[in-house]
Amino acid sequence: MAFAEDLAAGPVARALLGERLVLWDAGGGRAGAALDRCPHRDGPLSQGWTCEGRIVCPYHGWEYLADGPVARIPQTPDLVRFPDRFAVRTVRVDVRDGVVWGCLDEPVRPAPIVPVAGPGWRFIREFDEEWASAPARLMENSFDPAHTVFVHRATFGDTSRPDVEVPTVTRTAYGMVIRSDLSVANPGFAQIITAEASAKTVRHTETQFHAPFLRVMRSTYPSGAVHQIITAATPVGDECLRLVQWAVRNDTEADAPADAVVAFDRRVTWEDQALLEAITVPYSDRLDANIHIKVDRPTVEMRRIYEEITQGSWAGLRPTDRGPLVDSDGDLHRSTLVT
């Protein structure tokens, strides 16, 4: 949902599945999250500030604890206990590895385990922005090897090899993983990523799909350089997502300046964004909504996973008696999402 470091400057407004939320620094490495509405007079809490881990409403100064109860009302200084109905409605959030993960209801799965900085590895923050595209469409795009030749022809697409290798697809407990070797162009501005001086190179890619809306892509080059990208397509609404993305690499700032790494991935994401936001047909995960060929194997499998999630039959879900994980209007249940 956000980078945790951004909360230090004050409350942050976010949206998740159509709900307007506020995130704030609750102290001790924790984050608070609630509906962006003070129950007193509907003031937007995201325009407020924090005080000792509490969020302060900008309208009348009411202060709320991270778990919801009101802690202080300036207009009643002698009172220290208040009715339960005075509390704000909170949202489950966890801070892990510098990122805020959230869920509107009790999650059915824990936040995924993703690559982190450690000995020999570094974290590079990249993007936090909204796109006018369905979250699932961005995920499909991220697992579509054939698009790289054409959409990314100005960055790394090898236009001499449109017949890209069909990836292997393996189901996992969290979704699936695909593997492939892809011939890529390697212009000067890309060589900071690949650590290769040749005009072309081969990228060995292992990409994990953590259902429903997270990608972890590990690209390894012959030089030994490893470029890992973690991409969350946080669902703002049916046709709107928040892209939260960072990279983890096995080199140093001296080898590849972070600004140059971000600049390359910025060019790549702009290419994707321009194409995806130009699609006006509402996204459908139905297999019969589109035509498929052999190289589409990963996205076909992804649609099968989405279907299993909505039916409640996906093996990645914990045993539940809630039935199909889909609301009466056909949308994914709010508890299926941890992003």
N, C-alpha and C positions, 0 to 999 in steps of 0.2 A: 504493500500500500504506500510506502514511503521509505526514505532513508532516515534512520533514527537521528542522525546529526542535524537534520533540518528542524527538529522539534526544539532544539536549544534556543532558537530565535523567537519562539512563541507558538501558540496553537496553530495547527494547520488544517485547512478544510479539505475534505476528501469526499468522494461519492462511491458507493458500492452497491450494485444491484438496485440503483434508483434511490437509495437512502443517502441523505446528506449527513455526513459525519464530521466530527472534530477529533483530531489527535493532539495529544500534548505530552510533554515531558513530565512524568509523574515522580521523578527522582529515583536514585538507586538503580539506574539502568533500565527502569520500567517505563512503559508508555501507558497513557490513559486513552480511552476512546469512548465516545458516546454520540448519540444523536445530536446534531448541531442545532439544539433548541433548548433554551432554558424553560423549564415548566412554569416559571412565574409569569412572564409576559412574552414568551416566545423569542427572546433575544438570541441572536446568533453567537454561540459560544466561541466560534472560530475567530471572532473579532475581539475576543477578550485577551487575557494574559494569565500567567501562572503565578502562584504564591506558595512556596514550600510544597510543591508537587500537586497542589490543588488548582483547578481551573476556575477562573473568575469571570463571571458574566459581565460584559461591558455595559449592560443596560442599568442594573441596579446593584452590582457588586456582589451578588450571591456567589459563594465559593463551594465547590463540589470536590469530593474525594474521588480518587481513581475508580473506586468500586461503586460510585453512584450517589451515596447520601450527601445531603447538604451539610457542610461543616460550619458555615458562618453566614448569617444574614445581618448586614450592617444596620438595618433598620430596627432590629431587635437584639441589641448587644447583650442583654441579660439572659437570653435563651441559648442553651448549648445542645439541646435535643429537639429534634423535629420529626414530624410524621413521615412515615415511609413514602407517602405519595409525593413528598417534596423532592425526592431523588430524581436525578437524571437517568435516562435509560442507557446503560452502558453496552459496549460491544467487546467481545473477546479479542484481545490482541496479545502478541508475544513479540519481544525484541530478540532477534538472533542474528549474530554476525553482521550487525550494523543495519539491519533491515527490519521494518515493522511488518508483521504478518497479522492478518485479521480475518474474522469470520462473524457474520451477523448472528448466527445461532451457535450452539455447541457443535464444534467441528466433528465430522465423522472420521477424519484422518488428521494426524499431527502435521505440522509444517514440514515440508520435505527437507531432507539433508542435501545441501548443495556445496559445491567447492568453496573453500574459504582460504584466506591468506594464512600462510604458515612459513616455516623454514623453506626458503627457496621459491616462495610464491608471494605475489602481491595482489592486493585488491585495487581495482580502478573503477571509480564511480563513473557511470556514463549518463543515463537519461532518466527523467521522471517527467512525463508529459502525457496529455490526453490525445488520442487519435479518434477520428470519426470512422471507426471500423469495428465490426463484431470481434470480440475476443477470440472466438473459435476460428475466425477467418485468419487472424494473424498466426494462430497456432498451426493451421493447415499450411500456410505460406512457409512457415519455418521448417516444415517437414516435406517440402516439395522440391526435390533436387533439380527438376527440369527448368524451374523458373530462373535459376541462378544464371543460366546462359544468356537470357534475354533481359530480364529486369535489371540484372547487375552487369550488363555488358560494358558499362563505363567504369567499373571498379575492379571486378575480378572474374566476370563471366568469360569463359573460353568459347568464343563464338565458332571456333573451328570444330568443336565437339558438342553439338546439340544432342547427340545420342548418348546421354549420360548413363552411367552404370545404375542399374536398379539396386537400391539398397537392400540389405538384409533387414528384416523386421522381426523382433523378438518381443513377445509380451512379457511384462514384469509385474510385480506386485503394485507398483505405482502407476503403471500405464504401459509404456513400451520403450524400446531403445532401437535406433536404426544405425547401421554402419555402412560406410561407403568410402571409396577413393574417388576423388573428383579432380580432374584436370582444371586448373585455374590460371587465369592471366595474373601476371605479377608486375604491374607497372611500378614506377619509382615510388609513388606514395604508399603502395601496398607492401613494399619490402621491409618497412619498419615492423609489420605484423609477422611476415614470414621468415625474416632473417635470411632471405635468399636473394642473390643478385641476378638470377636468371630471369628471362622474360616470361617464362611460364614455370609452374611447379605443380606438384600434386599435394592435395590436402586430404589427409586421412581424417575422417570425421566420425565421431560417435556422439549421437544426440539422444538425450533422454527426454521423453514426454511424461511429465508428472501431471496426470489428469487432475482438473480439467484445463488449466491455463498457465502452465509453467514449462519452459524449455531450458535445458542445460546442454549446451553444445560444446564439445571438446574437439578442437581442430589441431592436429599435429602435423608439422611440416618436416621435410627431410633434414632440415638444419637442426632439428631437435626442439625448435620453438613450439610452445603449446599455448594456444589462445583459447580460453574458455569464456563463454558468454552465458550469463544467466538472465533470462528474459521472462518477466511476469506480465501477462496480459490481464491485468486486474479488471474485472467486469464492472464498468460504470453503469452501463445499460445494455440493451439488446444490440445496439449498433454503435457503441462507444466503449473504449477501453482506456486504461491508464497504463502506458508502457513504463515499467520500472526495470532498468537494465544495468548490470555491472559486469566487469570482466575480471578474471583471475588469470595471471600469467606467470610463467616460470623464468622470468628475466628480471632485469633491474631497470631503474630509471635511466641509467647511463646507456643501457642497451637500446631501449625503446621508450622515449619520453611519453608519459601518460597523455599529454595533450595530443601527441601525434596518433596514439592508439585510439583515443576518443574521436579524433577527426576522421580517421578511416571508417570506424564503425558508424559515425554520423552520416557519412556519405552513403553507406549501405542502407541504413534505416530510412533515409530520405527517399531512396529509390523505392523501397517497399511501401512506404507511406503514400507516396504519390499514386502508386498503382492501386493499392487497397482502398484508399479513400475515394477513388474515382468509380468504384464498383457500386452501382445503385440498387442491384438486386439484393433483397434481404438474405442473409446467410441462412442456409438450411443444412442440417447434418444428415438429412435423408440421403441414402445412397442413390435413389432414383432421381434426385434433383439435378444431377450432373452426369456427364459421360466420363468414363474412366479407362485408362490404358495401363499397361503393365508397370510403368514407372511410377504410377500413382499409388502403388501398394501402401506406402506409409499413411497417406491421407485417408485411404479407404479403411485401414485398420483404426485410425483415429475416429472416424465416424461410427464404426462399430462400437468403440469404447463409449462414445457419447450416448449411443442408443442404450447400451447396457446400464450406464449411470442413471439415465432417466427412468429406466424400468426397474432399477434397484437390484439388478442381477450381476453387476460388475464385481469381480472377485476382489477388487481393491477396496471395497467398502467393508467396514466392520459389520458383523452380524447385527441386524436391526429389525425391529418389528414395526418400523414406520411405514413399510410398504414402498411402492415406487417413489423414487426421489424426484418427483416432479409435482409442481403445484397445479391447482385446478385450471389455471390459464395456460398450462403447458410449459412454464418456465422452470429451470432447474431450481430445486429447493435450496434455500439460503444456507443450509447446513452442509452442503456439499463443497463449499468453496473456502479454501484457506489460501490466501494470496498475499 
